[in-house]
Amino acid sequence: MSSEQPIRWGIIGPGTIARTFAAGIAHSATGRLVAIATRNPDKPGLGEGFPGARIVKGYDTLVADPVIDAVYIATPHPSHAEWAIKAVRAGKHVLVEKPMALSAFDAQSIFHEATKAGVFAGEAYMYRLHPQTARLVDLVRDGTIGEVRIIRSSFGFDMGGYRPEHRLFANDLAGGGILDVGGYPVSMVCMLAGAAENKPFLEPLTVSGAARLGPSGVDEWASAVLKFPNDIVAEVSCSIMAQQDNVLRIIGSKGRIEVKDFWYASGKQGGVGRIEVITSDGQQAIEVEETRYLYSFEVDAVGEAIRAGRTEFTFPGMSAEDTRANLRVLDRWRASVGLEYGIETAARRTANIAGAAVVAGKSVPKRQIPGVAKPASTVALGFEFFPSFASASLTLDAFYEAGGNLFDTAFVYGAGKTESIFGDWFTSRKVNREDIVLIGKGAHSPLCYPDVIARQLDQSLERLKTDYVDVYFMHRDNLDVPVGEFVDAMDAEVRRGRIRGIFGGSNWTRERMDEATVYAKKNGKAAPAALSNNFSLAQMLDPIWPGCVAASDDGWKVWLKNRQIPNFAWSSQGRGFFTDRAGRDKHDDEEIVRVWYSGRNFERRDRAIELAKKHGCSPIHIALAYVIAQPFPIIPLIGPRTVAELEDSLSAIQITLAPDEVRWLEG
């Protein structure tokens, strides 16, 4: 795109903020408003707020318009992610009104889609691009008030009374103060805490909040205390039912800085902004005069980024990581006050993030696991980390839509929360249970006893919303209990039909597995036919958690090859050892150092790096491809926290290592 050609904008959603942004486009140096999309094009007076723009019926029509280069998303919060992703997939650059999405997880999906499409994606905090903000950052960096110690920031107003018809009180529209205006003070204090360290932003170590949740369940006033790594403490507050003074206060060792209504800077249509600096030498008013429209700065920042081929804002605009960090703080603030919207629950969030039905894909290949009737995907999605249904559904949807159908759950993960998340997911998506291969685990230490298995399976099945699992593991072993008692307990569940495939031991030794097999055959019981131990190119030196057993050494390989027992391998990619988090000169991550650091493992890591260059991939992909290439049934368990991490892991499935490459990796 040439530097002379204007960026042709389309706006989705014709509300007040859209009209304000349209004025910013009109007074920008780079943009031109082409069209405004609405679901009610016949609304009287609609065109008056968007002079010269075409009125388009339906958001899909605007997204598909080849004339439009960039789309500004001005719909209510809950549909930001959906329409941003639809626009990005149509090849459009996007600027999304704050908050970019309901959570940091949703925002990450937007940025991931934009990265794949090679288009710009940004969050519209207009004040961040204004010269007054840059001046404020300079004052902090220059030590004008010494070391920054406390920051206080608020954005609060009073709606005058409870108005259930208004969007700010609507639970379905994610109303309340935290998402609507709380992001302003949070983004400001994070930027200033970073400025004190000459960084674009800092993310707080702790977030502790309090709020009043009104009749509709949204926050009507709320506050939070943020503690940063550099010991700066910030107090932020927001409200829709309390008028606050809205003065930003930066308190340092030698004075303080105050700014009234910092987000307006010098005014929507230009004017003079004031920064008050108070020190022991007196008070100074720094005036920032600006004739340009406030919203034109972000329009031009987007335009300049697009022309330069950048896919995100540069400082002081909010980069992708800045936006994610800001939303993580809002997520933590909401969690600390118990604020979850109904639209984030399984009962309401029944489609994928782009608003479409979740349908099984075919890109992930399937295989037949010995003893399991249904074909299963070559990798299993692990459930150790999923903080909420809304965040989990992103990864679950993406895995299933890629063709994944093998899910690894456990009674102890999240104290049962992750099992409930799976049950909510597959029922809300109306996924056929017979299309899923479900792994369950129970009898974890300290409750590693045979009589626990049935009771825990009762609870697991209730939470999973099914009457059986396809594969079941005893999560730990208890050497004080005769192995036959465990076999008897598992055999009973097989006979009851609650385990309809195979069972086995997770973190069991070869000797106990063999002993259990001998007992089962001798007594006419179902024998253990599966293992779930660590298996990785890097051999585990010290157990990650107490009771863990690795099956990566030569003795285990011979055993697995001879018996052809499938191993559902956890931590199959070495938990970060094959990424930049590890290195001979890196010792910050205690777990990686303790568990994986050895001369032999680093030699294998070096070979993985070299082989990755040959295959045009990353070393972590080689590590996963190595596991899949073994001459015995092995099913890696992967635990991605985001869709980006999931897709990165799945890309390793396409890598086929030759037997000589496998041997070379092993040395």
TORNU-995262 format. One record per residue (C-alpha): x, y, z. Coordinates in Angstrom, 2 decimals, padded with zeros to 5 digits. Example, Ala and Ser with C-alpha at 12.3 -4.5 7.8 and 13.67 -1.06 7.14 Angstrom:
2
      east     north        up
    012.30   -004.50    007.80
    013.67   -001.06    007.14
//
This chain:
667
      east     north        up
    000.00    000.00    000.00
    001.44    003.38   -001.01
    002.02    006.20    001.48
   -000.40    008.43   -000.48
   -003.33    006.04   -000.71
   -005.83    006.58    002.14
   -006.81    003.69    004.37
   -010.43    002.94    003.52
   -012.35    002.35    006.74
   -015.55    000.52    007.48
   -017.29    000.66    010.85
   -019.32   -002.17    012.36
   -021.93   -000.88    014.79
   -023.43    002.62    014.50
   -023.43    003.73    018.17
   -022.09    006.83    019.89
   -018.47    005.67    019.96
   -018.70    004.84    016.25
   -019.77    008.42    015.47
   -016.91    009.77    017.57
   -014.44    007.53    015.76
   -015.88    008.57    012.40
   -015.06    012.17    013.30
   -011.53    011.02    014.05
   -011.28    009.45    010.59
   -012.57    012.66    009.00
   -009.83    014.68    010.72
   -007.04    012.14    010.18
   -004.18    012.33    007.72
   -004.40    008.72    006.56
   -008.00    007.53    006.65
   -011.26    007.82    004.78
   -014.60    006.45    005.97
   -016.21    004.32    003.27
   -019.07    002.45    004.93
   -020.95    001.88    008.17
   -022.62   -001.47    008.83
   -025.86   -001.73    010.75
   -028.60   -004.27    011.23
   -031.21   -001.51    010.98
   -030.30    000.66    007.97
   -033.71    002.36    007.97
   -033.19    003.98    011.38
   -034.01    007.70    011.06
   -031.03    010.05    011.09
   -028.46    007.27    010.85
   -026.56    008.80    007.98
   -026.16    012.16    009.71
   -023.55    010.76    012.07
   -021.49    009.33    009.22
   -021.47    011.90    006.41
   -020.32    010.56    003.06
   -020.34    006.93    004.13
   -022.42    004.17    002.59
   -024.94    002.59    004.95
   -024.55   -001.20    004.66
   -027.13   -003.67    005.90
   -025.53   -006.45    007.91
   -022.04   -006.81    009.33
   -021.19   -009.71    007.01
   -021.78   -007.47    003.99
   -019.24   -004.94    005.21
   -016.66   -007.59    006.10
   -016.94   -009.02    002.58
   -016.65   -005.62    000.86
   -013.41   -005.65   -001.21
   -013.22   -001.85   -001.15
   -012.61   -001.71    002.60
   -009.07   -001.99    003.99
   -009.66   -001.67    007.75
   -012.61   -002.29    010.04
   -013.37   -000.58    013.33
   -015.39   -002.85    015.62
   -017.82   -000.72    017.66
   -020.38   -003.33    018.68
   -021.12   -004.18    022.36
   -018.31   -006.02    024.18
   -019.53   -009.63    023.76
   -019.33   -009.54    019.96
   -015.93   -007.84    019.65
   -014.00   -011.09    019.26
   -016.49   -012.64    016.85
   -016.50   -009.77    014.39
   -012.82   -009.00    014.72
   -012.00   -012.59    013.78
   -014.49   -012.61    010.91
   -012.96   -009.39    009.57
   -009.41   -010.69    009.96
   -010.29   -013.92    008.16
   -011.65   -011.79    005.34
   -008.24   -010.10    005.07
   -009.18   -006.85    006.82
   -007.07   -004.93    009.28
   -008.99   -004.39    012.53
   -009.13   -001.83    015.31
   -011.34   -003.08    018.12
   -012.95   -000.72    020.61
   -011.92   -001.44    024.19
   -012.14   -003.89    025.71
   -010.78   -005.85    022.79
   -012.58   -008.92    024.13
   -014.16   -010.25    027.30
   -010.91   -011.88    028.41
   -007.22   -012.10    027.63
   -007.85   -015.58    026.19
   -010.37   -014.22    023.67
   -008.01   -011.37    022.75
   -005.19   -013.85    022.20
   -007.38   -015.64    019.65
   -007.88   -012.37    017.76
   -004.17   -011.64    017.65
   -003.41   -015.23    016.64
   -005.81   -015.00    013.70
   -004.35   -011.62    012.70
   -000.82   -013.03    012.77
   -001.85   -015.92    010.52
   -003.58   -013.51    008.13
   -000.73   -010.99    008.21
   -003.02   -008.07    009.06
   -003.03   -005.38    011.72
   -004.98   -005.88    014.95
   -005.14   -003.37    017.77
   -007.20   -002.21    020.74
   -008.63    001.30    020.66
   -007.36    003.12    023.75
   -007.25    006.50    022.04
   -005.43    008.35    024.85
   -002.36    006.15    024.45
   -001.50    007.74    021.08
   -001.94    011.37    022.20
    001.17    013.59    022.73
    000.06    014.32    026.31
    000.53    010.64    027.17
    004.03    010.64    025.68
    004.84    013.76    027.73
    003.63    012.07    030.89
    005.82    009.02    030.21
    008.84    011.29    029.68
    008.26    012.99    033.03
    008.28    009.64    034.81
    011.31    008.31    032.93
    013.24    011.54    033.58
    012.74    011.20    037.34
    010.83    014.47    037.65
    009.23    013.26    040.89
    011.97    010.81    041.86
    011.19    007.15    042.23
    007.54    006.30    041.55
    005.98    004.61    044.57
    002.18    004.88    044.39
   -000.19    005.48    041.50
   -003.88    006.24    041.93
   -006.23    006.29    038.98
   -010.00    006.20    038.54
   -012.70    006.45    035.92
   -016.11    006.68    037.50
   -019.46    008.32    036.81
   -022.99    008.09    038.15
   -025.85    006.87    035.97
   -028.24    008.25    038.59
   -030.05    005.01    039.33
   -030.47    001.42    038.27
   -031.59    001.28    034.63
   -032.10   -002.34    033.59
   -032.71   -001.36    029.96
   -029.30    000.32    029.61
   -026.31   -001.61    028.24
   -024.17   -000.66    031.27
   -026.50   -002.65    033.53
   -027.06   -005.50    031.07
   -025.39   -008.76    032.06
   -025.89   -010.09    028.53
   -023.82   -007.18    027.20
   -021.05   -007.58    029.81
   -022.04   -004.34    031.48
   -020.59   -002.75    034.58
   -017.56   -000.62    035.15
   -014.58   -002.98    035.03
   -014.84   -003.85    031.34
   -016.39   -000.58    030.22
   -014.05    001.94    031.86
   -011.81    000.00    034.28
   -009.35   -000.73    031.49
   -008.42    002.95    031.29
   -006.91    003.30    034.78
   -005.42   -000.20    034.58
   -003.73    000.44    031.24
   -002.42    003.77    032.51
   -000.89    002.45    035.74
    000.66   -000.54    033.94
    002.22    001.83    031.40
    003.55    004.16    034.11
    004.92    001.28    036.19
    006.74    000.19    033.07
    007.93    003.74    032.33
    009.64    003.76    035.72
    011.73    000.84    034.40
    012.07    002.30    030.88
    009.75   -000.42    029.58
    006.49   -000.12    027.60
    004.46   -001.60    030.48
    004.64   -003.86    033.52
    002.16   -006.51    034.57
    001.37   -006.59    038.29
    002.36   -009.50    040.46
   -000.86   -009.36    042.48
   -004.36   -008.02    041.89
   -006.76   -007.75    044.83
   -010.21   -006.35    044.13
   -013.53   -005.50    045.74
   -016.81   -004.54    044.12
   -020.52   -004.00    044.52
   -022.41   -006.32    042.19
   -025.85   -004.92    041.46
   -029.22   -006.57    040.76
   -028.19   -007.67    037.25
   -024.90   -009.11    038.48
   -022.64   -006.46    036.97
   -020.20   -004.33    038.95
   -021.62   -000.90    039.81
   -018.50    000.29    041.61
   -015.19   -001.50    042.07
   -011.63   -000.97    043.23
   -008.42   -002.97    043.07
   -004.89   -002.77    044.46
   -002.08   -003.79    042.11
    001.45   -004.64    043.27
    004.17   -004.48    040.60
    007.56   -006.25    040.46
    009.35   -002.93    041.07
    007.35   -002.41    044.31
    005.06    000.25    042.83
    001.59   -000.03    044.33
   -001.37    001.16    042.26
   -004.92    001.81    043.38
   -007.48    001.72    040.57
   -011.22    002.19    040.70
   -014.15    002.47    038.33
   -017.88    002.99    038.67
   -021.12    003.49    036.82
   -023.02    004.45    039.99
   -020.56    006.76    041.76
   -019.09    010.02    040.51
   -015.34    010.03    041.17
   -012.82    012.86    040.84
   -011.07    010.96    038.03
   -007.66    012.46    038.78
   -004.56    010.43    037.92
   -002.02    010.78    040.73
    001.56    009.58    040.39
    003.30    009.80    043.74
    007.07    009.68    043.86
    009.89    010.12    046.34
    010.28    013.81    045.40
    006.74    014.89    044.55
    003.67    013.96    042.57
    002.03    014.42    039.20
   -001.70    014.96    038.71
   -003.78    014.83    035.54
   -007.54    015.31    035.39
   -009.48    012.97    033.08
   -006.30    011.76    031.38
   -008.19    009.83    028.68
   -009.57    013.10    027.23
   -006.04    014.58    026.98
   -006.51    017.99    025.36
   -010.12    017.25    024.36
   -012.00    015.28    021.73
   -011.65    018.08    019.21
   -008.33    019.43    020.39
   -007.46    022.01    023.02
   -005.09    022.37    025.93
   -004.31    019.56    028.35
   -002.73    020.16    031.76
   -000.22    018.09    033.70
    000.30    019.34    037.26
    003.72    018.67    038.77
    003.96    019.25    042.52
    007.36    019.07    044.24
    009.02    020.69    047.23
    010.06    023.50    044.90
    006.45    024.37    044.14
    003.77    023.58    041.59
    004.18    023.68    037.84
    001.47    023.34    035.21
    002.67    021.78    031.97
    000.27    022.59    029.16
   -000.01    020.33    026.14
   -001.77    022.18    023.34
   -003.08    020.10    020.47
   -005.34    021.14    017.62
   -005.95    017.68    016.22
   -008.95    015.54    017.12
   -008.28    013.05    019.90
   -009.48    010.02    017.91
   -007.50    010.98    014.82
   -004.28    009.90    016.53
   -005.29    006.26    016.70
   -006.63    006.38    013.14
   -003.27    007.62    011.90
   -001.33    005.19    014.11
   -003.22    002.32    012.50
   -002.71    003.80    009.05
    001.02    004.23    009.55
    001.33    000.67    010.86
   -000.53   -000.74    007.86
    001.62    001.21    005.42
    004.77    000.01    007.19
    003.59   -003.61    007.15
    003.32   -003.84    010.95
    000.60   -005.97    012.53
    000.36   -004.16    015.89
    000.78   -000.76    017.53
    004.16    000.56    018.55
    004.60    002.36    021.88
    002.89    004.34    023.30
    000.07    002.52    021.52
   -000.87   -000.81    023.04
    001.00   -003.72    021.51
   -000.57   -007.17    021.39
    001.21   -008.22    024.59
    000.26   -004.94    026.30
   -003.40   -005.57    025.48
   -003.21   -009.17    026.69
   -001.52   -008.09    029.92
   -004.13   -005.37    030.48
   -006.94   -007.87    030.00
   -005.24   -010.36    032.29
   -005.43   -007.74    035.02
   -009.13   -007.17    034.29
   -009.63   -010.96    034.33
   -007.97   -011.19    037.74
   -009.92   -008.18    039.02
   -013.19   -009.77    037.92
   -012.22   -013.14    039.38
   -011.34   -011.58    042.72
   -014.83   -010.06    043.03
   -016.70   -013.09    041.64
   -017.84   -011.41    038.42
   -018.68   -013.84    035.64
   -021.22   -012.96    032.99
   -023.93   -015.40    031.99
   -022.74   -015.18    028.39
   -019.44   -016.75    029.46
   -021.08   -019.92    030.77
   -021.71   -023.15    028.88
   -025.44   -022.54    028.83
   -024.93   -019.42    026.72
   -021.57   -019.84    025.03
   -022.60   -022.66    022.72
   -020.80   -021.56    019.52
   -017.13   -021.08    018.79
   -015.46   -017.68    019.13
   -016.40   -016.76    015.57
   -020.06   -017.45    016.31
   -020.28   -020.69    014.34
   -021.36   -024.19    015.34
   -018.52   -026.47    016.43
   -018.01   -029.20    013.83
   -015.44   -032.00    013.80
   -012.49   -031.50    011.47
   -010.17   -033.91    009.71
   -006.67   -032.41    009.73
   -005.50   -034.32    012.82
   -005.02   -037.97    011.79
   -006.55   -040.80    013.80
   -005.23   -044.21    014.75
   -006.54   -047.39    016.30
   -005.35   -047.81    019.89
   -005.15   -051.47    020.91
   -008.16   -052.27    023.06
   -010.13   -049.13    022.18
   -012.95   -049.63    019.71
   -013.07   -046.08    018.36
   -010.35   -044.43    016.28
   -008.52   -041.80    018.33
   -006.54   -038.75    017.30
   -002.78   -039.19    017.33
   -002.45   -036.73    020.21
   -004.62   -036.18    023.27
   -005.60   -032.80    024.69
   -004.66   -032.55    028.35
   -006.81   -030.88    030.98
   -004.35   -029.89    033.68
   -004.79   -026.16    032.99
   -008.17   -024.59    032.26
   -009.23   -021.74    034.59
   -012.78   -021.33    033.29
   -015.25   -022.67    030.76
   -014.95   -019.55    028.59
   -011.17   -019.85    028.30
   -011.19   -023.63    027.95
   -013.81   -023.67    025.20
   -011.46   -021.79    022.85
   -008.89   -024.59    022.93
   -011.43   -027.41    023.09
   -013.29   -026.03    020.09
   -010.10   -025.58    018.09
   -008.85   -029.09    018.92
   -012.13   -030.73    017.92
   -012.46   -028.58    014.79
   -008.95   -029.69    013.79
   -009.97   -033.34    014.12
   -008.91   -034.05    017.69
   -011.22   -036.39    019.61
   -009.00   -037.75    022.42
   -009.33   -035.91    025.75
   -007.27   -036.53    028.88
   -009.02   -035.70    032.16
   -008.37   -036.58    035.81
   -010.24   -036.52    039.10
   -007.63   -034.28    040.76
   -007.16   -031.68    038.01
   -008.50   -028.39    039.30
   -010.20   -030.25    042.17
   -012.68   -031.61    039.63
   -013.27   -028.32    037.83
   -011.70   -029.45    034.57
   -013.88   -032.57    034.45
   -016.94   -030.33    034.77
   -015.60   -028.08    032.03
   -015.33   -031.04    029.67
   -018.86   -032.18    030.51
   -020.19   -028.70    029.88
   -018.24   -028.40    026.66
   -019.28   -031.58    024.88
   -022.93   -031.23    025.92
   -023.16   -027.53    025.03
   -021.62   -028.26    021.62
   -023.95   -031.25    021.15
   -020.96   -033.42    020.28
   -021.85   -037.09    019.89
   -020.33   -038.96    022.84
   -019.57   -041.89    020.54
   -017.25   -039.66    018.52
   -015.08   -038.94    021.58
   -012.39   -041.04    023.22
   -012.32   -039.98    026.85
   -009.53   -040.70    029.32
   -010.18   -040.62    033.07
   -007.84   -040.99    036.03
   -008.34   -041.58    039.74
   -006.74   -042.88    042.95
   -004.08   -040.19    043.12
   -001.90   -039.85    046.22
   -002.64   -039.61    049.08
   -005.91   -041.44    048.31
   -004.24   -044.16    046.31
   -006.32   -047.15    047.42
   -008.47   -049.67    045.51
   -011.68   -048.79    047.37
   -011.35   -045.16    046.25
   -011.60   -045.97    042.54
   -015.35   -046.63    042.35
   -016.26   -043.63    044.53
   -014.10   -041.25    042.53
   -015.35   -042.64    039.23
   -018.91   -041.95    040.44
   -018.03   -038.28    040.83
   -015.98   -038.11    037.64
   -018.75   -039.50    035.46
   -021.25   -037.10    036.97
   -018.98   -034.15    036.26
   -018.06   -035.42    032.79
   -021.78   -035.86    032.02
   -021.32   -039.36    030.67
   -021.84   -042.89    031.94
   -018.47   -044.30    030.88
   -014.87   -043.55    030.01
   -012.96   -045.19    027.19
   -009.63   -045.37    029.02
   -009.00   -045.22    032.77
   -005.79   -044.95    034.74
   -004.87   -045.44    038.35
   -003.16   -042.07    038.68
   -000.47   -043.24    041.09
    000.69   -046.54    042.59
    000.75   -047.55    046.23
    003.36   -050.22    046.81
    001.92   -050.97    050.25
   -001.21   -052.40    048.58
   -001.08   -055.81    046.85
   -001.36   -055.18    043.13
   -004.21   -057.69    042.82
   -006.51   -055.44    044.84
   -006.08   -052.67    042.27
   -006.72   -055.12    039.42
   -009.88   -056.38    041.14
   -011.20   -052.82    041.56
   -010.55   -051.94    037.92
   -011.94   -055.22    036.64
   -015.16   -054.49    038.52
   -015.57   -051.20    036.64
   -014.94   -052.93    033.32
   -017.67   -055.45    034.13
   -020.04   -052.65    035.12
   -019.47   -051.04    031.71
   -018.05   -047.83    033.16
   -014.68   -048.54    031.51
   -015.47   -049.58    027.96
   -011.97   -049.76    026.58
   -008.73   -050.31    028.48
   -007.28   -049.44    031.86
   -003.80   -049.23    033.27
   -001.38   -047.39    035.49
   -000.17   -043.83    035.34
    003.28   -043.47    036.91
    003.60   -047.21    037.44
    006.82   -049.19    037.18
    007.41   -052.02    034.70
    007.60   -054.49    037.55
    004.17   -053.55    038.94
    002.61   -053.57    035.47
    003.97   -057.06    034.83
    002.87   -058.25    038.26
   -000.63   -056.89    037.64
   -000.79   -058.65    034.26
    000.24   -061.99    035.75
   -002.35   -061.65    038.53
   -005.12   -060.78    036.05
   -004.42   -063.75    033.79
   -004.19   -066.14    036.72
   -007.49   -064.99    038.20
   -009.55   -064.43    035.05
   -009.60   -060.66    035.41
   -009.23   -057.90    032.82
   -005.53   -057.10    032.57
   -003.97   -053.62    032.49
   -003.46   -052.71    028.84
   -002.27   -049.12    028.96
    000.42   -046.99    030.55
    000.63   -043.25    031.16
    004.20   -042.37    032.06
    006.43   -039.55    030.97
    008.14   -040.20    027.64
    010.29   -037.58    025.95
    013.43   -037.05    023.92
    014.82   -035.47    027.09
    014.97   -038.00    029.92
    013.50   -036.92    033.26
    016.28   -036.86    035.86
    014.20   -035.98    038.91
    010.43   -036.45    039.25
    008.50   -033.33    038.30
    005.98   -034.17    041.01
    006.22   -036.77    043.80
    005.44   -040.26    042.55
    006.12   -039.52    038.89
    007.69   -042.24    036.73
    009.43   -041.70    033.39
    009.53   -044.35    030.66
    012.17   -042.80    028.39
    015.25   -044.90    029.09
    016.46   -047.86    027.06
    015.00   -050.46    029.42
    011.54   -048.95    029.09
    011.82   -048.75    025.31
    012.57   -052.45    025.10
    009.66   -053.24    027.42
    007.22   -051.06    025.47
    008.35   -052.47    022.13
    008.06   -056.07    023.28
    004.64   -055.68    024.87
    003.20   -053.08    022.45
    001.27   -051.55    025.33
    000.17   -048.01    024.42
    001.78   -045.29    026.51
   -000.20   -042.08    026.91
    002.88   -039.94    027.41
    002.65   -036.81    029.53
    005.18   -033.95    029.27
    006.14   -035.41    025.92
    007.80   -032.14    024.83
    009.96   -031.78    027.91
    007.96   -028.96    029.55
    009.94   -026.18    027.89
    013.36   -027.84    027.69
    013.28   -027.63    023.88
    012.32   -023.93    023.87
    014.26   -020.75    024.58
    013.34   -021.10    028.26
    016.21   -023.58    028.58
    019.91   -023.34    027.75
    023.27   -024.15    029.24
    023.54   -020.55    030.46
    019.92   -020.26    031.68
    019.08   -021.22    035.27
    016.04   -019.06    036.08
    013.49   -021.87    035.79
    014.13   -024.12    038.78
    011.95   -026.95    037.49
    013.61   -027.15    034.09
    017.07   -027.14    035.66
    016.20   -029.76    038.27
    014.31   -032.12    036.00
    016.06   -031.94    032.63
    019.54   -030.42    032.84
    022.19   -033.03    032.00
    024.96   -033.35    029.46
    023.12   -036.09    027.59
    019.87   -034.12    027.42
    021.66   -031.02    026.13
    023.33   -033.12    023.44
    019.88   -034.31    022.36
    018.61   -030.74    022.49
    021.49   -029.65    020.25
    020.59   -032.36    017.75
    016.91   -031.36    017.87
    017.91   -027.78    017.06
    020.03   -028.95    014.14
    017.34   -031.29    012.80
    014.70   -028.57    013.16
    016.65   -026.41    010.71
    016.59   -029.27    008.21
    012.83   -029.76    008.56
    012.03   -026.03    008.71
    010.40   -026.21    012.13
    011.18   -025.62    015.81
    013.12   -027.95    018.15
    009.97   -028.52    020.21
    008.29   -029.86    017.06
    011.16   -032.32    016.59
    010.74   -033.40    020.22
    007.08   -034.24    019.64
    007.76   -035.88    016.26
    010.37   -038.06    018.00
    007.77   -039.36    020.44
    005.28   -040.15    017.69
    007.97   -041.98    015.67
    008.56   -044.72    018.26
    008.16   -048.39    017.24
    005.41   -048.96    019.80
    002.00   -047.34    020.40
    002.51   -043.96    022.01
    000.00   -041.14    022.32
    001.43   -037.78    023.38
   -000.61   -035.75    025.84
   -000.31   -032.06    025.02
   -001.36   -029.24    027.34
   -001.63   -026.00    025.34
   -003.02   -022.97    027.17
   -004.01   -021.06    024.03
   -005.17   -021.80    020.50
   -001.81   -020.55    019.22
    000.03   -023.09    021.38
   -002.38   -025.82    020.26
   -001.87   -025.15    016.56
    001.88   -024.97    017.08
    001.88   -028.42    018.73
   -000.40   -029.93    016.09
    001.94   -028.77    013.34
    004.48   -031.34    014.60
    002.13   -034.15    013.55
    003.00   -033.41    009.95
    006.71   -034.06    010.57
    007.82   -037.62    009.82
    011.20   -038.63    011.17
    013.09   -041.46    009.48
    014.40   -044.27    011.71
    017.98   -043.07    011.23
    016.96   -039.56    012.35
    015.40   -041.02    015.50
    018.58   -042.94    016.26
    020.70   -039.85    015.57
    018.62   -037.78    017.98
    019.21   -040.39    020.66
    022.94   -040.34    020.02
//
